[in-house]
Amino acid sequence: MNDMTFTGKELLVELIETACRQTDPNDTVQILRDGLARLIAEKSVYLPECVFEPVEGHYARREIYRCDKTGVTVVAMTWGPDQGTPIHDHCGLWCVEGVWQGKIEITNYELVDDGPERCRFIRHETILADAGSSGSLIPPHEYHTIHNPNPQQAAISLHIYQGTMGDCSIYEPEADGWYAKGRKMLCLDPVDCK
């Protein structure tokens, strides 16, 4: 879906290409994090209108750009009121996330006990990120939850992934601090805009 047009797309593409010229993933995500926060603050990129439409019952994922040269994908996520994720990983891919609209609650976790069917995490800080905030995950530090805490308004976040993330591991709480492992296919919601 890398042919979607939107105002300022060339600025986002230029940022991705600049960042991907780096050889160290830490440098790549730092450039993307700073650049994404700048693009949001300057309002120099306008996302397609369809991105602002929540989906009933789950958050929406809409790919708005894929770079054939680097494999990097950009996915806009629309979080309806009170929608969120369970603890999940990023399949070993680095990711940069920026809050476009609203507020997003992010809780980071550290995997400490990894069995074949269950695991345990240490819960770290919960961050309430406002529009213009950006952050990143670099494996092995790739576990978190995301939640729109607003019971009345949607929130939008933009996610830049090292590659295509078609599925991920999810972790559902059990007794005594353990989590059951599962897999989730990550579908892209239909996009009816160009």
N, C-alpha and C positions, 0 to 999 in steps of 0.2 A: 504494500500500500504506500510505497515511497513516492508516489506521484501526487499526493494530496497537496493542494496549494493553500497557502495562508500567508497573511501579511507578516513580513519579517522572517520567513522561512530561511532565506539566504544567510541571515545573521546566526541562526541556530546551527545551520550546516557548517558555516565557517568556524564557529566555536568547536564543534565536534571534530572537524578536520584538524584544527590546531592542537586540540588536546590529544588526539590519537597519534600525533607525530612523536609523542613522548615515549620513551622506552620503559619508564618506571610507572606502574599503575597508580602509585601514590601521587605522582605528578599529574597524570592524566585526570584523575578524579578531582584534584585540587583546582585545576584549570576549569573543569566543567562546573564544579560547585560554585566557584567565584563568578564565572561567566553566566551561569544560569540565574543566580541571584541578581546580577546586574541587568540581564535582559528583562526579568520580571519587574524590577524596580523602575527601569527606564520606560516600561510599557512599549518596547520597540518590536515586540512579537505579539500578534493577536491570534489566538488559537481558533480553529474552526468552530462555528456555532454549535455543531452537534456535540462537542465536548461538554457543553454546559447543560446537557439533558441527562438527568439521573435515570437509572434503570430501577424499576421496582424489584425489591427483594435481594439485590446484591449490588456491589460497586461495579462500575463499568470500566472496561479496559479498551482503549481505542488507539491503535497504532497510527501515528501521524507521520512518521518518517522512518525509513530504513536505509542505511548507507551500504550500498553493494560493495564498496571498496573495503570498508573496515568491519562490516557486520554489525555495527552499532544500531540499536533501535531506540526510537523515542515513543513512549506510550503515555497518553494522557489518561488519567484515572479520575472518574467522577464518583464522588462519595456522597450518596444521598444522606439525609439526616440519620445519624446514629449508625451508619454502616461501617464495617471494619473487617479485619482479617484475623484469623487465628495466628499463633506463632508460625512463621514460615521461613524458609531459606531462600537463597537466590541462585541455587544450582551451581555454585562456584563462580558466578559472574559478578564483577563489580557493578555497582549501580550508584547513580547520583539522582537524588530526588529533590524537587523544589515545590514549594506550596505556591500555587498560582492564585487561588481564591479561597477565602475562609481560613479555618484553622484545622490543623491535623495533629492528632495526638499519637506520638510514636514512643513505644517502649522497646528498648533493646534488651537482648538476652544473650547469655554466654552458655554454650553447650559444655556441660561438665561430665556427663556420664552417658555414653552412647552405646546402647545395646541393639540387638537385631530388630526388636519390635517396640522397645520403649527407650526413653531417654530422660535426662534431667537437665534443667537449666538453672542458672542463677539469673534472677531478674535484676536488671540495672535500672538506670534512671528512666523516667517518663518525661518526655519533652512535649510541650505544647507549642507547635511551630506556626507562626503567622505567615500570611502572604509575603513572599519575598525571601523566606527562610529556605536554606538548602542544606543538605547533608549527604553523606555517602556511606556505602558499605563496601568493604573489601574483604573477601574470604581470607581467613576462616571466620571473621567477625561479620556474619551475614544474617543473623537471626533477629527478627523483630515482629511487632504487631503494628498495624496502622488503623486508626479509628477517627471518624468524624464525630466529635463530641457534641456538635450542635444538633438539637432535636428538631430544628425547623428549617435549616438551610443546607444546601449542598456545598461541598468543598471540592476543589480541583487541585490535583497535583500532577506534575510532569516528571516522568521517570526516564532516565537515559541509561540503557543497559549495554553492557559489553557485547552482547549478542542477543539472539532471539530466545526469550524465556517462554517456552511452550507449556511447561509444567513446573511444579516445585514440590518440595516436601512440606507437609503441614503437621502440626503437633497439637493434639487435643489433650486437655488436662485429665488426669486420672487421680487416684488417691495418693496421698503421701508424697506429693511433689513430683510424681512421674507424669510423663506425657506419652500418649500412644502415637506412633508414627503413621503417617498416611501420605498419599500422593494426591495432588490436585492438578487436573488439566486446566490450563489458563486460556480461556477462550477470549477472542477479541469480539467485542460487541459490534454489531453492524454500524457502519458509518455511511450515512447517506448524504455526504457533502464532499465537495471538491475543493 
